[in-house]
């Protein structure tokens, strides 16, 4: 009950969290982080909060993810998200919908760079998370798409999780019927992929 209360407190009263001096981690993402198609309490972001608590970290996680969001949308709202939540670290998981909608890779890179710069200017740590496209988009395009995340990380100095869906995306049995979103049962694998980079940033 106490953990449920704290979770609701973080979701609806972030200013209270700030005033209590608790460090905040914001996840700025799309449906992969919003828990599309599953109980959101089983999504990797909710599991992140549990792992932090279990391992003794005081951080509170605020999920600012919106299903269907693009890097353009993220760039448009990052300033407000930062101002409202005053995070110490921001996980950026965006880009998948850019690829699915055919938004230019140049624009995607520009938007991600803008997001990362805004995060760094707020004195928070940016953690960029790479995502993948379905294989039917072709090898050349999917490789170019994937390289955008590394390019932004290299040029901005942001930490990078190369592939959120590593060990999951290649197995359709682990995916929902749309072939894009992972099942609830494998959300812990997504968390492990993120935690491998995020964990050391908290030390």
QUIWO-V574856 format. One record per run of one state. SS is the DSSP state (@ for helix, = for strand, . for the rest). FROM is the first residue (numbers start at 0). TO is the last residue. Records with the same first field share a line. If there is no record, write none. Layout:
SS: FROM-TO  FROM-TO
This chain:
.: 0-0  12-12  19-22  29-29  34-38  42-42  54-58  63-69  85-87  93-94  101-103  121-123  129-133  137-137  156-157  161-170  175-180  182-182  201-202
@: 1-11  13-18  30-33  39-41  43-53  70-84  95-100  104-120  134-136  138-155  171-173  183-200
=: 23-28  59-62  88-92  124-128  158-160  174-174  181-181
